[in-house]
């Protein structure tokens, strides 16, 4: 996830000399996101109740791809923090392949969402507003994910920018896990949309606070990236439903 071909010896030695809180932050965030994915999909994917019926193949592939992304992101973050650059280098290409799988399987999942809900016995006509919100929100999230990935690749020579962009890319696709946390007893029936919005805001604020604490300023990639992913992800979800574009898109999917 942090392409190693651009990491020079001076970059590595410089990273090793950083205060520990600077080397711990990104692995800690990566592990937190992975834990969120595991908790959110514990009962619906990882240990799905057989009584609920099998998942469609495209959902299995999507689940494996997204899980692999967060596992690799955590692994790569830990490898960099511990100076395991050789192994990190060997995993670099795998990260690109997994990212492509995330994009492709996400698009397929969105295209099949109405059909999947209908197959599960959901009254899709009654749930049309929710379906519209999910489809537009996830489309915006996927757009942000791709933007951060591309920019992260272009800035792979700059470790400070690259690691923030990879974190932002991961934040962009964490919403499906966040919204499912509402099913956990600890949240006591709190609305999933509120948990999602609150979680996204909290994660973005943590990155801003980290920058202010360690750099005494907000890093350029955080400065534009945090509001970008929030706006691109959330604005379509609440502004697009009910528009002419929404009518056209939902007609295609219905």
N, C-alpha and C positions, 0 to 999 in steps of 0.2 A: 504494500500500500504506500510505502514511502520508497519510490524507486531508488535503488542503491547505486545505479550506475553514475549518478551525479553527486554522490557523497564523497567528498575528498577526505584525505587523512586529517587535514586541519579542521574540517567540519566535525569529524568524529571525535577528535581530541577535544575540540571546543565544547561539544555536547557533554563529554564526560566531565568537564570542569564546571558545568553549570551547577547551581544549588540544587539540592535534591528535589525541592518542590517543583522545579521546572522539568525534571525528568519523570516525575511521578504523575503529573496532571493528565497528560494525554493517555497513558495506559489506564489510569483510573477512570477517565471518561469512557474509554472504549469498553472497559469491563462493565461499567454501569449500563451502557447501552445494550451490551450482550445480555446482561441479567434482565433488563427490561423485555427484551425479545423472548427470552426463556419463560419469564413469568406471564407475559401477555398471551403466549401461544401454548402454554403448558397443557391445557386441557383440550384445546381445539386442534392442535397439530402434533406436538411431541408425544403426548399420551392421550390421544383422542379416544373417547368412549366408543366402543364398538357399536353400542346401541344407536349412536347418531349416524351410522352408516359410513361407508368409505368416502374419502375425498376424491375428487376428480384428478386425473393425471396432471393436468396443468397446475393445479393447486399444490400437489406434491412437489413438482419441479420448482414452482415459485418459492415455496417454503424452504426447500433445500438451498436454493440460490441465495435468498436473503440471509438465512442463518449462516451460510458459508461466508458471506460478506462480513458479517459482524464478528464471526470467529476469527477470520483472517485479519480484520482490522485490529482486534485485540492482540492477536499474536504478533503482528508486525510492530505495533506500538511497544509491546514488551521487548521485542528483539532489539529495536533501536535504543530503547532506554537502557538496556543491558549490554550494548555494544556488540551484539551478535550480528554483525553486518554481513558476513558471508552467507549465513542462512537466510537472512533478510533478502539478500540479493537473489537467491534461488527461488524465492517465493514471489518475486516481483511480477513475473509474467502471469502467474496464477491469479493475482489480484485483478489484472485487466480482463482476463477471461471470465471471472466471477462477476465483475461489474457489468459486462455485456449480457451475461445470463440474467442478472437482476433486471436490466432494462427490458429485455425481450419478454421474460416471463411476467413482468409487471404489466406490460401492454396487453398480453394475452389474457391475464387475469381481469383487467379492467373491461376488456371487450366481452368477456364471458360472465361478468358479474350479474347482470339481470337474469341470464339463463340459469346461473348457479343458484341464485336465490329462489327462482321459480321451481327448480328441481328439488329444493329442500322444503317445498310447500309454503313458502312465504308469499303473502299477497303483495306482489310487486306493485300493483296499481295503488294500493294503500300506502306503500313505502316509497313511492316515487320521489318525494322531496328528499328523503334520506339517501336514496340511491344517487340522486343528482348531486347532493352535497359531497358524497364519498368520491364519486367519479371525477368531479371537477377538482376537489381537494387533492386527490391522489395524482391526478394529471399534473397539477402544479408542483407537487412534491417531486415527481419524477423529472420534471423540467429542471428544477433546482439541482437535483442530484446530478444530472448530466452536465449542467453548467459548472458545478464545482469540480466534477471529475476532469473535465477538459481543461479548466484553468489550473487545476492541481498538476496535471501532466505538463502543461506549458511552464509551470513554475517549479518543476521538480528539482532544479538546482538550488532553490532557496528553501532550506528545511523549515524555517520559521513559517513561511507562507504555506508550504505544502502540507504540513501537519494540520494546520488550521483548516485548510480546504478539505482535507480528507475527513476531518471531524464534522465539518459543516455538511458534507455529502451524507454522512451517516445520520446526522440529525434530520436531514431532509426526508428520510424514509423510515423514521422511527414511529410515525403517527399510528399506523395499524396496530403496533404493539401497545402504544399508550392507551388507545381507546378501549382495548380489550382488558386493561387493568381494572376497568369498572366492574368486571365480573368477579373480581377477587373480594372475599369477605372483608378484608381490611378497609376497603373503600366504602363499605356500607351503602351501596346503591347510588353513589355519586354519578351524575351523568357523565358518560364517556367523552362527550364532546368537550365538557369543561375540563376533564382530566387531561385531554389531549392539548388543548390550548394552554392550560396552565403549565403542563410539562414542557412544551416547546419553549414557552417564554422563560421558564426557569433555567432550562439548559442553555439557552442563548445568553441569559444574564450571567450565568456561571462563567462562560467564556469571556465575556466582557470584563467581569470582575478579575479574572485571572490575568488578563492583559494589563489592567490598571495596576494590579498588585506587583506584577513582575517587570512590566515595561514602563510604568508610570504614564501610559497612554494606551489608547485602543489601537491594536495592530490594524494596518490598512485592510487586510483581508477580512478581519472581524468587523471592521467598521462598515463595509458595504455588504459583506456576506450574511451577517446575522439578520439585518432587516430585509435583505433580498429574499432569503428563504422563507421568512415569516410572511412577507407580503405575497410572494409568488405561490406559496402553499395555501394560505388561509383566504386571501382575497377572492380567488375564483370560487372557492367552496361556498362563500356567502353572497357573492355578487352575481355569479353566472346563472344559478337556478332561476327559472322563470323567464329568461331572456330568449330571443329568437335563436341564438346559437345553442342554447340548452334544449329547446324544442327539437331542433335539427339533430343534435347528437343523440338525444334519448330516443328519437324515432329510429335511428340507425341501430341502436342497441336493443330496442324493445322486440 
